[in-house]
Amino acid sequence: MLLSYNKKEMLGLLYVALIIYFYVFLMKIIGFIFITPAVLIILMKLTGSVKWKEMIIVSISATVLILFSFLIFYSKCSFRTELYCRQDFIKWKI
């Protein structure tokens, strides 16, 4: 079976790839807390969401959830070397 894609689907993939590229680039300049909600709103708008209130709540809550999950993980590793912490995390995960 031959896969066929139309032009709109391919442009959508290109837009997502460009958004992710600029997200990584701008994260170094602007910062995670400011750029992540904006990118999530853009991606939700691109996928067809129309409720602005919902997009804002989801993007801010996802950013806070991601931020706190990383802070909790790295706070467990703060008094150890990076290599030992990674080994400890791998043992914990298995």
N, C-alpha and C positions, 0 to 999 in steps of 0.2 A: 504494500500500500504506500503510495507516494504522499508525503506530507505537503500540504500547500498552505502558504501563509499569504494573507493579503497585505497591502501596503500599510494599512492602518495599524495592524498588529506589529509589524516590523518597526514602525515609527514609535509605537508605544514602548517596545523593548529598548530602542535607542534612547528614548527620553529617560527611562528608568536608569539605564547605564550611565548617562550623563549626570543625572541627579546624584547618584551614588558617588561618582568621581568628584563632583564639586563638593559633596558633603564631606568626604575625607579631606579634601584640600582646605575647605573653609573651617573645619573643626580645629585645625592648628591655629588659625587666625582669630576666629570669633569665640570658639570654645564649645564644649559639648552641650552645656545647659541652654545656650541660646540657639544653636543651629539645629539641634535634634527636633524640637517641636515644630520648627518651620519646615524641615524636610518631611516630617511625618504628615503635616497638613498638606503639603504639595503632593505627596504620594497618595493620600486619601482623596484629594480633589481629582487627581489623574485617574484613579480607579472608579470615579463616578459618585463619590459621596457629595451630598448637597447640604447637609445639616451642619452649619458652621459651629453651633454650640457643641454638638457632639464631637466634631473634629478637634476643637480646642481642648475639650475635656480629655479626650483619649490621648492626644499628643502630649499634653502636660503630665498626665498620670503615667503614661508609658515612660517618659523621660525620668520622672522621679523614681519609678520602680527599678529601672535599669541602673540609675545612679546609686540608689541605696543598696541594691544587690551587690554591685561591685565594691562599694565601701565596706559592706559587711564581710565579704570574702577577703579583701586585702587587709582589713583590720586584724584578722586572724594570722596574717602572715607578716605583720609589721616588725616583729622582734626576731625574725629569723632571716637567714640569707635566702635569696631568691631561689637557688637551686634546691635547698632543703624544703622550702615551702612548696615548690612544685611537686617534689617527690611525695610530700605529705598529702597534698591534694589528690594526687593520682592514687595513693593507697586508700584514701578516704572514699574516693569515687568508686573504686573496685569493690 
